[in-house]
Amino acid sequence: MIRMFASRAPQWGLIGVMALLLAACGGSDEDQQQSQKGGGEQPPRKVAVMTVQSRDLELDMEYPAMIRSDLSADIVARVAGVLEKKHYQPGEMVQKGQKLFTIEQPPYQATVDQREADLQSARADLEEAQRNWARYKRLYSRGAISQQQRDTALNTLQTAQASVAQAKAALESARIDLDYTTVKSPVSGMVSLNEVNVGNYVTQNTELATVTPLDPLEVRFSLPQEDAFALRRQRQMQDAPEVTATLKFPYANQQDTTANTLKGKIDFLGSRVDESTSTVQARAIFKNPDHLFLPGQFVRIELQNLKRFHVLAVPNVAVTEGLKGPQLYVLNDDNVIQSRFVSLGEQAGSRTIITEGLKAGERIVAGSIGSVSVGQKVDPQPYQGSSEQPTNPSGHPLRHEREPKQGTGNTGVTEQRESDQSQQAKQGGSSANSSTGESGGE
């Protein structure tokens, strides 16, 4: 009997320990229940909430462009001859009508002299024919000559008149050729290097140089069709802000904003959409008094105050990246957070346009994104966010850039969106994105 008790004693000891542990766990559950009954629930977290409404927004859009000079002129030889003299220094500014080259003149001067002599001879023949016609007309009225003689005198007079006109035309042509031996600039602008050296024989239509006007400059660029539609509509509205154009030279010193920008205006917007690119051609004119910008340069043109009509826009900080793409935290009627996947449009300062997934009147979480989660009930507070435009680390405003692409008309919104999200992550938004990414699959 003693041996059986001794052999079972360790087992009973183990059973007793397990009973004590279960009793301890049960006591803990009771304590937790009592704690909850005692009023230990946390109040809903206060978060900034914004009611989304349709509104008009103004954007600053950038497009690639190339500078042109609409009045650029190629200087060509209008007559053949030896190039005798050059009257300018390459690279200088010349005025319209200024002498640039001289082609040998003696052969053309001789032709002018000959044509003047031919005109004098024709005029002498005309005077004789006029006298004969007056005499023959009187004789015919008296019956002294036949009608045939009278008609012959009249024909001689008309032939002499035609000869004078022909001699005048030949003289005028000779004078024009003589004038062409002095090559003048047809426009004001900067003259290029000479294409032919002095002393060489040039033929007609030989290119001698180029004169390029530098003020004003013409910039042609392509607008995506939705931007062109908005611009055309805005230009027709009387109370809409004027869309201004700024020309930026991308390779200049970015710190000196006054030396690498020009202000201008749009003077042409195309009337048809290019089917291959889904774009509309536009043109802007810029004053270039310091001649810093040159035709042929690739630049970026910025249109300021381009409106978007009746859009839904949310603060940039309200947009997070879920597992399936961009998402917003939307409140239901019970102030419980729900995730909503949306499609993003352009950015306008500190706000992002939502193209799909959101309706006017819905409420979204616009602040403290990283401290809330899906399914959590919150205490909504009015959103007091700033509408000022964010800046990048260099201090320059963030701009939305359009790069029209071939075929589909894609304007590069996705690339810009990724860049903006990367910028937000650097400024401290990475924690918010990581917390929402776990709930994005809901």
VEXTI-471348 format. One record per atom (N, C-alpha, C): residue in three letters; x, y, z. Coordinates in pm, whole numbers, plus 50000, padded with zeros to 5 digits. Atoms other than C-alpha are relative to their C-alpha. Layout:
ALAXYZ
...
//
This chain:
MET500834987950000
MET500005000050000
MET500855012350000
ILE499084988549993
ILE502805023650092
ILE500755001549869
ARG499294999350126
ARG504615014549772
ARG499125006049890
MET500904994450101
MET501555022849555
MET499855015050018
PHE500134985649976
PHE501165057049721
PHE501285007449957
ALA498724993550037
ALA504815064449671
ALA500175001049850
SER499844999650146
SER504665055749303
SER499075010049934
ARG500974990950061
ARG501615078149239
ARG500155014350049
ALA499844986249946
ALA502725108149440
ALA500505009949897
PRO499574990050103
PRO504655124949152
PRO498885003749905
GLN501074996950093
GLN501595121948925
GLN499005009750062
TRP500934990849935
TRP499335138249182
TRP500585014050011
GLY499354986649993
GLY501835166149221
GLY499885007549869
LEU500144993650132
LEU501745173348848
LEU498585004649975
ILE501414996250017
ILE497945173348850
ILE499685012350081
GLY500264988249917
GLY497945198349132
GLY500565012749942
VAL499414988050063
VAL500255222048952
VAL499155004849884
MET500844996350114
MET498065221348640
MET498715006450049
ALA501244994149946
ALA494995228448854
ALA500225014250045
LEU499704986449956
LEU496675258749004
LEU500145009549882
LEU499854991650119
LEU497605271948659
LEU498655003449939
LEU501324997450057
LEU494045268048532
LEU499235009850086
ALA500694990649912
ALA492735285848837
ALA500535014049984
ALA499404986650021
ALA495185314248778
ALA499485006249872
CYS500514994750127
CYS494055317748417
CYS498555004250014
GLY501394996349982
GLY490445317848516
GLY499875012650079
GLY500044987649924
GLY491115344548768
GLY500365011949917
SER499614988950087
SER492785365648503
SER498855004249911
ASP501144996750084
ASP489745363548273
ASP498955007750078
GLU500994992949918
GLU487495374148555
GLU500455014350028
ASP499504986449976
ASP489765403348632
ASP499825008849877
GLN500164992150123
GLN489685414148265
GLN498545004049980
GLN501414996850016
GLN485895411948257
GLN499575010950097
GLN500344989849902
GLN485625431848575
GLN500595013549961
SER499374987350043
SER488065457348435
SER499185006649890
GLN500834994350105
GLN485905461348122
GLN498705005650053
LYS501234995049941
LYS482765464648330
LYS500225012750079
GLY499704988349919
GLY484525490748538
GLY500245012549919
GLY499854987850081
GLY484705515248240
GLY501395001949944
GLY498644998750054
GLY488175507648092
GLY500055002249851
GLU500004998150144
GLU487105513547722
GLU500595013649964
GLN499394987750047
GLN489155539547530
GLN499015007649911
PRO500914992350087
PRO487185568247364
PRO500525000049856
PRO499564999750141
PRO487255570646980
PRO501075010749980
ARG498914990750030
ARG490395587146846
ARG499495011649914
LYS500374988450079
LYS489965622346712
LYS500905001049877
VAL499254998950125
VAL491015625146349
VAL499385011049914
ALA500474989650092
ALA490755652346086
ALA499264993649884
VAL500865005650105
VAL487945644945841
VAL499545011249909
MET500434990150098
MET487035663245522
MET498864994349917
THR501105003750089
THR483775661945327
THR500385004449858
VAL499544997350137
VAL484645659744957
VAL498875006549921
GLN500964992950084
GLN482855684644730
GLN500625003149864
SER499544996550133
SER483085692044359
SER500445014649997
ARG499454986550002
ARG485185722844285
ARG500855001949874
ASP499084996650109
ASP487295740744023
ASP501395002150059
LEU498624998749954
LEU491065738844059
LEU500855006249890
GLU499044994250094
GLU493915757943896
GLU501324992550010
LEU498775007950007
LEU496985738443784
LEU501115007849932
ASP498834995350074
ASP500485747143673
ASP500574987949928
MET499615011650080
MET501305723343388
MET501265003349919
GLU498784998450079
GLU504635718143210
GLU499994990349883
TYR499955008050121
TYR505225705142858
TYR501365001849932
PRO498774998250078
PRO508325698342646
PRO499725008249875
ALA500194991250116
ALA508815723242364
ALA501355003049937
MET498794995750069
MET511325736642114
MET499805014349949
ILE500064986050042
ILE512095773042037
ILE500185000949848
ARG499904997350143
ARG511575785141682
ARG500085015149979
SER500054986050041
SER512065817841501
SER499235000549869
ASP500895000550115
ASP509185822641263
ASP500475008649883
LEU499564990850105
LEU510915850741070
LEU501434997549956
SER498645003150041
SER514305833841022
SER500094999349848
ALA499884998850145
ALA515575840240667
ALA501374995349953
ASP498755003950065
ASP518195823740449
ASP500365010649895
ILE499534989950096
ILE520245849340254
ILE500614992749881
VAL499525006750121
VAL520775837339896
VAL500345010449894
ALA499644991450113
ALA522345852339586
ALA498894999749897
ARG501064999150101
ARG519685864639343
ARG500565001049859
VAL499344999350130
VAL522195869739059
VAL501344993050012
ALA498705006650004
ALA525415852438952
ALA501115010349987
GLY498864991150010
GLY528835867938983
GLY501024997250109
VAL498955001549900
VAL531965871239193
VAL499595007450127
LEU500314993749872
LEU531375878239562
LEU501155009350036
GLU498934990349986
GLU533345910239606
GLU500255004350144
LYS499804994449866
LYS532745921139967
LYS498954995150097
LYS500905003349890
LYS531205911740300
LYS499965012050094
HIS500164987449927
HIS529815940840506
HIS499574998050146
TYR500425002349861
TYR529205924940848
TYR501004990850068
GLN499235009549921
GLN530845905441127
GLN499074988850046
PRO500885011049960
PRO529415870641195
PRO499615001050147
GLY500494999849864
GLY527255869541506
GLY499445013350045
GLU500524987049959
GLU526325906341513
GLU498525001249965
MET501404997350027
MET522795919741516
MET499915009849884
VAL500174991550118
VAL521785934541180
VAL498555004449992
GLN501324994550016
GLN518785955341087
GLN499434996749862
LYS500645002450128
LYS516265950040811
LYS500455010449898
GLY499524991250104
GLY517625964640486
GLY501495002950007
GLN498564997449988
GLN521255965040607
GLN500774992049894
LYS499205006350104
LYS523875956940341
LYS500874989050061
LEU499225011349952
LEU525495922640389
LEU501114996049905
PHE499015004350100
PHE527305913540065
PHE499895009049876
THR500004993450131
THR528275929239731
THR500524990249896
ILE499615008250114
ILE528385909239408
ILE500445009549889
GLU499454991150103
GLU530335923339112
GLU498895006849921
GLN501064992050059
GLN528275951338960
GLN500225004349855
PRO499814994750137
PRO529925962238627
PRO499204993049892
PRO500805006050107
PRO528245935738406
PRO498545004250004
TYR501404996449987
TYR524835944838542
TYR499785014849976
GLN500094985850031
GLN525515982138519
GLN500025002149849
ALA499944999050146
ALA526415977338152
ALA498664996149938
THR501315004150052
THR523145959238092
THR498975011050020
VAL500924988949975
VAL521255987938252
VAL500225011249898
ASP499714989450098
ASP523026013038025
ASP499464996249862
GLN500505004450132
GLN522155992237718
GLN498485000949995
ARG501474999650000
ARG518505989637819
ARG499505014449999
GLU500394985950006
GLU518336027337870
GLU500125005249857
ALA499854996050140
ALA519656032337517
ALA498894994249913
ASP501085006150076
ASP517126007937378
ASP498685007550023
LEU501234992649972
LEU514366027437551
LEU499995013449927
GLN499944987350074
GLN515546060237399
GLN499724998049852
SER500255003050141
SER515566044537051
SER498524997149977
ALA501415003250015
ALA512056030837102
ALA499145012550010
ARG500764987649988
ARG510806064537215
ARG500125008749875
ALA499834992450124
ALA512296081036902
ALA499124994249889
ASP500865006250101
ASP510516055836680
ASP498535003150027
LEU501394997049966
LEU507306062536870
LEU499645014349960
GLU500284986250038
GLU507556100136811
GLU499805001249849
GLU500144999750146
GLU508066094636437
GLU498684993749957
ALA501255006750036
ALA505136070636422
ALA498805008950035
GLN501094991049963
GLN502926096036602
GLN499845011349897
ARG500104989350101
ARG503786123436351
ARG499404994749869
ASN500525005950125
ASN503126100436055
ASN498514997250012
TRP501425003149982
TRP499836089536202
TRP499145012549994
ALA500764987450004
ALA498686125636248
ALA499895005049855
ARG500024995350138
ARG499636134235887
ARG499104991249913
TYR500785009150082
TYR498106103235731
TYR498525000850034
LYS501404998949963
LYS494906108135923
LYS499355012149932
ARG500564988350068
ARG494446143235778
ARG499854997349849
LEU500075003050143
LEU495236131135426
LEU498844990749968
TYR501095009550025
TYR492766102835456
TYR498655007050007
SER501284992849989
SER490026126935564
SER499725008449875
ARG500174992350124
ARG490646146835243
ARG499894991049878
GLY500085009350112
GLY490656115535028
GLY501274999549921
ALA498744999650073
ALA494296120234931
ALA500734986750003
ILE499345013149992
ILE495396085135043
ILE498954989450020
SER500935011249987
SER493846051235054
SER499874996050148
GLN500205004849865
GLN492516034135364
GLN501134990650043
GLN498905009049968
GLN495316008535343
GLN501205007850053
GLN498894991849952
GLN497946035835380
GLN499715005650141
ARG500364995149867
ARG496056050035674
ARG500174989050105
ASP499885011149905
ASP495886015535845
ASP501454996450025
THR498575002949981
THR499596010035789
THR500645009850096
ALA499474990049908
ALA500406042635965
ALA499544997550142
LEU500505003049867
LEU498176032936257
LEU500714987950060
ASN499305012049951
ASN499845998736282
ASN501435003350041
THR498634995949965
THR503286014836284
THR500015007350134
LEU500104993049873
LEU502196037436570
LEU499824990350117
GLN500245009649893
GLN500906008336777
GLN501244991450027
THR498785007849982
THR504085988436716
THR501065008050074
ALA499044991449930
ALA506186017936831
ALA499645001350148
GLN500424999349859
GLN504126020837148
GLN500364987250075
ALA499655012849938
ALA504645983737222
ALA501514999050020
SER498545000449986
SER508375987337162
SER500475008350118
VAL499644991749885
VAL508586015437418
VAL499684992650130
ALA500365007449878
ALA506715994337676
ALA500974988450024
GLN499055011149986
GLN509015964737607
GLN501365004950047
ALA498714994549960
ALA512105986537640
ALA499985004450147
LYS500134996249860
LYS510826000037974
LYS500104987750092
ALA499965012149920
ALA510285964638107
ALA501414994250005
ALA498645005250002
ALA513755953837997
ALA500935008450087
LEU499194991249915
LEU515285984138167
LEU499714997550148
GLU500355002749860
GLU513385977038488
GLU500614986950049
SER499395012849964
SER514575940838487
SER501505001450020
ALA498554997949986
ALA518175952038435
ALA500325007550129
ARG499784992749875
ARG517885976438724
ARG499804991050123
ILE500215009349889
ILE516475949038949
ILE501224991050019
ASP498815008449990
ASP519415926438867
ASP501185007850058
LEU498924991749944
LEU521805955038940
LEU499805002250150
ASP500284998149857
ASP520065960839273
ASP500294987250080
TYR499725012749933
TYR520415923739356
TYR501494997850027
THR498575001649972
THR524195927239342
THR500365005250139
THR499844995949860
THR523855944839678
THR499044991650083
VAL500815009449924
VAL522625917339912
VAL499695006350135
LYS500454993749877
LYS520555931540200
LYS499244990150087
SER500725008649907
SER519015915940508
SER498505002749992
PRO501454997950008
PRO515245910440472
PRO499345001850136
VAL500564998949865
VAL514735909440853
VAL501095004750094
SER499054996449895
SER516365921741172
SER500284987950086
GLY499655011549918
GLY518255895941373
GLY501494997850003
MET498585003649990
MET521545878441436
MET500414992849873
VAL499535005750124
VAL523545870141125
VAL501014989050028
SER499145011649979
SER525395837341091
SER501355001949932
LEU498765000350077
LEU528795828540954
LEU499674999749851
ASN500225000250144
ASN529145833940580
ASN500294986049945
GLU499855013250060
GLU528725802340374
GLU500975000049882
VAL499104998850115
VAL530825815140080
VAL501015010950028
ASN498954990149977
ASN534135833240106
ASN500035010449890
VAL499854989250097
VAL534755866339936
VAL501014995949893
GLY499135003650111
GLY536315861939591
GLY499524988149921
ASN500545011650071
ASN534355831039497
ASN498865004149908
TYR501104997750094
TYR531955829639206
TYR498764993050055
VAL501255005749952
VAL528375824339317
VAL498994999949888
THR501095000950098
THR525455813039108
THR498715004450065
GLN501304996149948
GLN521835822539145
GLN499494989650099
ASN500555008249893
ASN520195808539465
ASN501084993450087
THR498965004949908
THR523565801639634
THR499765005950139
GLU500214995249863
GLU523085803840013
GLU501265006750051
LEU498864992149953
LEU525345830740159
LEU500075000550152
ALA500034999049853
ALA524255833340527
ALA498554998550045
THR501335000849941
THR521255831940762
THR499845011050105
VAL500314989949900
VAL519645859740965
VAL498834994750083
THR500995005749911
THR517685848041270
THR499535010450100
PRO500544991149897
PRO515425871741467
PRO499954992950136
LEU499985005749865
LEU515825865641842
LEU498995006450094
ASP500984993349914
ASP513125888641976
ASP498885005449911
PRO500445010549907
PRO510365878041988
PRO500334986149947
LEU499815013950034
LEU510655840041987
LEU498664992749997
GLU501205008350011
GLU508045814341891
GLU500294986350058
VAL499875013249939
VAL507565782542091
VAL498764991849964
ARG501105009050034
ARG505445754141954
ARG500074987750090
PHE500055011749912
PHE504305725542177
PHE498664993149981
SER501225007950015
SER501645698642199
SER499314998450135
LEU500825001449880
LEU498835698042454
LEU499204987149992
PRO500965011149998
PRO497045665742553
PRO498595005449979
GLN501304994850043
GLN493515668342425
GLN499145004750117
GLU500814995449887
GLU491965671242774
GLU500485013750048
ASP499484986949963
ASP494295700442853
ASP499595010549898
ALA500424990650104
ALA493495716742520
ALA498535003550014
PHE501434997249979
PHE489775713242590
PHE499805009750116
ALA500134991249884
ALA490155729242933
ALA500495014149968
LEU499464986950035
LEU492285757442791
LEU499055007549908
ARG500944993450091
ARG489855764842509
ARG498765004950074
ARG501174996149921
ARG486945765442752
ARG500325011850090
GLN499634989249909
GLN488805787742994
GLN500195013149926
ARG499794987750077
ARG489765812742722
ARG498705006249953
GLN501304994850041
GLN486105816142629
GLN499205005850116
MET500714995149882
MET485045824542985
MET500515014050035
GLN499644986249972
GLN484995861343077
GLN500615001750139
ASP499534998349863
ASP485595857243451
ASP501104990450038
ALA498965009749968
ALA488215829643429
ALA501375006850002
PRO498664994149999
PRO491855837643516
PRO500744997449870
GLU499245001350124
GLU494205843143224
GLU501114989650017
VAL498935010149999
VAL496495814043143
VAL501275006549948
THR498724994150038
THR500055827143137
THR501014989149969
ALA498985009650043
ALA503075809942984
ALA501375004650048
THR498644997449956
THR506585807743126
THR500924990249930
LEU499035008250072
LEU509555795042927
LEU501184997350091
LYS498905003949913
LYS512175775543119
LYS501084993149918
PHE498865006550064
PHE515645766542995
PHE500574990150101
PRO499695009849896
PRO516405733643176
PRO501474998850035
TYR498585002049973
TYR520205735643155
TYR500665012250063
ALA499444988049938
ALA520635770143311
ALA500104998050150
ASN499855000349855
ASN521455777943674
ASN498635000650066
GLN501335000649941
GLN518375767143868
GLN499825009750116
GLN500114990649889
GLN519175791044153
GLN499655014049951
ASP500284986850056
ASP518945821543927
ASP498774999049912
THR501255002250072
THR515285819843828
THR499695011049900
THR500324989150091
THR515245853443652
THR500804999249871
ALA499145000550117
ALA518055845443409
ALA499634988949904
ASN500315011350087
ASN516595813343270
ASN498504998249978
THR501435000650027
THR512895821543235
THR499565012149919
LEU500624989250076
LEU510795842442998
LEU498494999350020
LYS501464999249988
LYS507165853843026
LYS499415002949863
GLY500634997950130
GLY504865851942726
GLY498524997150006
LYS501445002550007
LYS501345844942607
LYS499724990449884
ILE500425009450103
ILE499545818542403
ILE499235007849893
ASP500684992850108
ASP498525832242064
ASP499374990649899
PHE500615009450094
PHE497425800141890
PHE499714987050072
LEU500405013249951
LEU495525768541986
LEU499334992849885
GLY500445007150119
GLY494955742641716
GLY498514996450002
SER501425002950017
SER491535733241582
SER499734985349973
ARG500205014350022
ARG492095695841543
ARG500944992050089
VAL499215009049917
VAL493435666341743
VAL500804990849909
ASP499155009250073
ASP496375646841606
ASP499614985750037
GLU500515013349972
GLU495055611441573
GLU501084990650052
SER498935009249960
SER498455595041627
SER500485002650143
THR499494996649866
THR499295613141954
THR498915005050094
SER501114994749919
SER495885625742080
SER500385013450063
THR499594986949951
THR497375660442117
THR499535010949906
VAL500374988150077
VAL496565695541996
VAL501195009550000
GLN498854991150010
GLN499245719141870
GLN499655013950051
ALA500174986549947
ALA499685752642042
ALA501305007749978
ARG498824991550019
ARG502045782342012
ARG499935011650099
ALA499884988549910
ALA503265808942253
ALA501135008949950
ILE499024990150043
ILE505235840742185
ILE500645006150124
PHE499264995049885
PHE507945853142422
PHE500945011249957
LYS499024989550019
LYS509915885442439
LYS501364995150051
ASN498655004749967
ASN513675878342445
ASN500995011649985
PRO499214987850023
PRO515315912542488
PRO501504998050019
ASP498575002249977
ASP518655899042616
ASP500594989549907
HIS499535009750099
HIS518895872942338
HIS500684988050065
LEU499415011449932
LEU519665845442590
LEU499474986849945
PHE500595012150056
PHE517305819942437
PHE500185000049849
LEU499715001050143
LEU518035807242086
LEU499094989749935
PRO500815009950072
PRO515945789341823
PRO500724986649994
GLY499455013450001
GLY516425751841825
GLY500224994150137
GLN499825005149865
GLN516755749042203
GLN498774992250044
PHE501085007549937
PHE514685722542379
PHE499805005550140
VAL500334993449875
VAL512945738442673
VAL498744993850058
ARG501285003749942
ARG509985733742902
ARG499155012650013
ILE500934988849991
ILE506975756442880
ILE498984996850108
GLU500925001849889
GLU504805760943187
GLU498785008949979
LEU501274992650006
LEU501145771143166
LEU499485001350142
GLN500444997349864
GLN499975787243486
GLN498515003650000
ASN501444997249979
ASN496365789143613
ASN499114992649901
LEU500845008150087
LEU495065761943383
LEU498954992950086
LYS501065004749912
LYS491685752843532
LYS499564985749966
ARG500735012650012
ARG490095719043592
ARG498625002450062
PHE501364996549960
PHE486315721843619
PHE499294988050065
HIS500885009649933
HIS484065703043865
HIS500724986750027
VAL499235012049966
VAL486615678444003
VAL499924997550151
LEU499895003849860
LEU486935659944334
LEU501474999550035
ALA498594999349962
ALA490225667844508
ALA500124997750149
VAL499755003049859
VAL491635655244836
VAL501435004250033
PRO498624996849963
PRO494755664745035
PRO500944988649961
ASN499025010250040
ASN497885646944917
ASN500264990050111
VAL499695008849887
VAL498445632945267
VAL498914989750025
ALA501085009449980
ALA495075615245254
ALA500134987749912
VAL499845011150095
VAL496185592444970
VAL501134991150049
THR499005009849960
THR498015560945079
THR500074989249894
GLU499795010650098
GLU499295531044887
GLU499654986650063
GLY500395013149953
GLY497505498244947
GLY500574989149913
LEU499495011350078
LEU498175463744810
LEU499535000349856
LYS500564999650134
LYS495995470844507
LYS500125013849936
GLY499824986850058
GLY497005506744447
GLY499635011050097
PRO500334988649913
PRO496145541444580
PRO498664997950069
GLN501245001749925
GLN493475542044849
GLN499785011950092
LEU500414989949902
LEU491595565545082
LEU499304993150116
TYR500775004549886
TYR490165560645428
TYR498695007950000
VAL501334993950010
VAL486405567545400
VAL499204996350124
LEU500855002549883
LEU484005570945696
LEU498594996449956
ASN501415003050024
ASN480615553945695
ASN499135008250094
ASP500924992049917
ASP477535567245874
ASP500274998350149
ASP499695002549860
ASP478765552046202
ASP501405004850037
ASN498644994849976
ASN482165569846175
ASN501034988950012
VAL499055011150005
VAL483915536746112
VAL500805001049871
ILE499104998550115
ILE486915537145878
ILE499874988249906
GLN499985010050105
GLN486675518245550
GLN501025004249895
SER499034996950106
SER489335515845279
SER499305000549865
ARG500604998250132
ARG488475526844927
ARG501135002149897
PHE499004998450106
PHE490685521344622
PHE499495010149898
VAL500384988950088
VAL490675551544389
VAL501005001249885
SER499124996550112
SER492145563744061
SER500385014650013
LEU499494986549980
LEU494335594644078
LEU500155007449869
GLY499754991150113
GLY494485624043842
GLY501215008750027
GLU498874991049981
GLU496745654343847
GLU500045005450142
GLN499844993249873
GLN498085672644147
GLN499885015049979
ALA500134985550002
ALA497115708744214
ALA500475005150135
GLY499444995549873
GLY499415721944484
GLY500004988850101
SER500025010049893
SER498695702644804
SER498844990449986
ARG501155008750019
ARG495685684344658
ARG500184991249878
THR499975009650110
THR495255654344431
THR498584997849949
ILE501325002150061
ILE492355650344189
ILE499714985049997
ILE500465013950003
ILE490395617744225
ILE499064998449881
THR500805001750121
THR489015605443894
THR498974988950013
GLU500945010949981
GLU487315573144006
GLU500084995050143
GLY500025006349869
GLY486255556744333
GLY499485008650112
LEU500464990949896
LEU484915586944522
LEU498845008349947
LYS501164992050038
LYS481645606244522
LYS499955012650085
ALA500174987649925
ALA480805641544625
ALA499124997650122
GLY500745001549876
GLY479565643744983
GLY500564989450093
GLU499415010149914
GLU481585614445115
GLU501085006250088
ARG499014995049904
ARG483885619345414
ARG501254991249996
ILE498745007450002
ILE487545609545412
ILE500865004450118
VAL499034996649896
VAL490265608445677
VAL501125007949934
ALA499014991150061
ALA492605637345598
ALA501185002850089
GLY498884997849911
GLY494975636045893
GLY500194988150092
SER499675011049909
SER496705611846134
SER499794986549933
ILE500225012350075
ILE496655585045864
ILE500724988250064
GLY499225011049947
GLY499365564646033
GLY499534994850133
SER500435004049866
SER497545562246366
SER498624993650002
VAL501325006250007
VAL494245547546244
VAL500084988049908
SER500035012150082
SER493235515246076
SER498574997249958
VAL501325003650051
VAL490335499845886
VAL499204993150109
GLY500875005749899
GLY487375490946106
GLY499975007750130
GLN499934992249876
GLN488255516046375
GLN498975011149997
LYS500944989049987
LYS485615540146498
LYS500745012350050
VAL499254987849969
VAL486845575946519
VAL499035011350032
ASP500754987749971
ASP485695609846638
ASP500395010449897
PRO499614991050110
PRO485645631846321
PRO500125014450047
GLN499754985949972
GLN487105666646352
GLN500165007449866
PRO499864992650126
PRO487015694246084
PRO501465000649955
TYR498654999550055
TYR490035693045854
TYR500435014549984
GLN499484986350005
GLN492145724645889
GLN501305000649920
GLY498745000850075
GLY494855715445640
GLY500245012349917
SER499594988550080
SER496785741845447
SER499884996649854
SER500085001750146
SER496205746745077
SER501225005449930
GLU498804994850063
GLU499675760645019
GLU500684989149920
GLN499355009550089
GLN501695744444748
GLN501274994750062
PRO498775005449943
PRO504385720344871
PRO501205002749912
THR498764997750075
THR507985724844768
THR500914988050016
ASN499025010749990
ASN510775700744698
ASN501195004750081
PRO498884996049914
PRO514065700844893
PRO500785012049950
SER499244988650052
SER515595726844660
SER499265013150018
GLY500764987849977
GLY512845751644748
GLY499115004049886
HIS500824996550115
HIS511165751844406
HIS498664992750008
PRO501315006449993
PRO507415744344375
PRO499974987249918
LEU500215012250075
LEU506355710044267
LEU499035002949886
ARG500844997650118
ARG504915711443913
ARG499594986749941
HIS500455012050070
HIS502895686143720
HIS500465001049856
GLU499414999650134
GLU504605677043395
GLU499244990449909
ARG500685008150100
ARG502965663943081
ARG500994996349891
GLU499165004850108
GLU504885642642832
GLU499114992149905
PRO500865007450092
PRO502575633642541
PRO500744988349938
LYS499375012050054
LYS503285598242422
LYS499294995849873
GLN500515004050129
GLN502785582242086
GLN498874990150016
GLY501025010150016
GLY499635563642001
GLY498855000950099
THR501075001149903
THR497685561942327
THR499595013150059
GLY500334987449938
GLY497745598042434
GLY500305000150147
ASN499655000449858
ASN499115587542776
ASN500855011950035
THR499324987549966
THR500325618642953
THR500954998850115
GLY498965001549899
GLY502625604043211
GLY499535003150141
VAL500474997049865
VAL500375608643516
VAL500564989950099
THR499515010449910
THR501535575343661
THR501405003050047
GLU498634997149960
GLU505205585243652
GLU500055011650097
GLN500004988549910
GLN504465618643818
GLN499474995950137
ARG500575004349874
ARG502335601544083
ARG501044992550082
GLU498985007349928
GLU505175577944172
GLU501055009350056
SER499024990449952
SER507555607144198
SER499495007550122
ASP500574992749887
ASP505175625844430
ASP499924991250124
GLN500075008849885
GLN504675595444649
GLN501374997750060
SER498645001349949
SER508425590844674
SER500405012150081
GLN499694987749927
GLN508705627244779
GLN499335000350136
GLN500695000349872
GLN506065622645048
GLN500664990450096
ALA499345009649914
ALA507895592145178
ALA501245005850064
LYS498804993749945
LYS511085612345221
LYS499655010150108
GLN500384989849903
GLN509155638645420
GLN499304994150122
GLY500535006049877
GLY507945613645676
GLY498724992449983
GLY501265006950019
GLY504965596545519
GLY500164985149984
SER499795014150024
SER506575562045493
SER499294991550103
SER500675007949896
SER505125550645826
SER498524998449972
ALA501425000850034
ALA501615558945707
ALA499774989849892
ASN500165009450111
ASN502075539345386
ASN500164985650048
SER499785013649954
SER503415509045569
SER498824994950081
SER501125004649919
SER500495508345812
SER498774997449917
THR501195002050084
THR497885511545541
THR500204988649906
GLY499785010950094
GLY499525485945319
GLY499494986850055
GLU500485012449943
GLU498545458245565
GLU498494998849989
SER501465000450008
SER494925468545545
SER499495001749861
GLY500454997350137
GLY494895474045172
GLY499294988549936
GLY500665011150066
GLY493655439645092
GLY498574998350035
GLU501405001749959
GLU490325445345252
GLU499075003449887
//
